[in-house]
């Protein structure tokens, strides 16, 4: 998988988690642990995106 396609997949996953989190927060019946789990997953994906970008910039330079 190329770096660009990997980044694109991670960004899609990040957006999907953002959408899921927004939906969960809009429903009062969603418990706090579910919201915390979604936030944690979203942050992990964001960290992956940053790592891939950093690795890509290091291989270019």
Protein Blocks (a to p, Z undefined) as FASTA:
>chain_A
ZZklmmmmmmmmmmmmmmmmmmmmmpmklcfklmmmmmmmmmmmmmmmmmmmmmmmmmmZ
Z
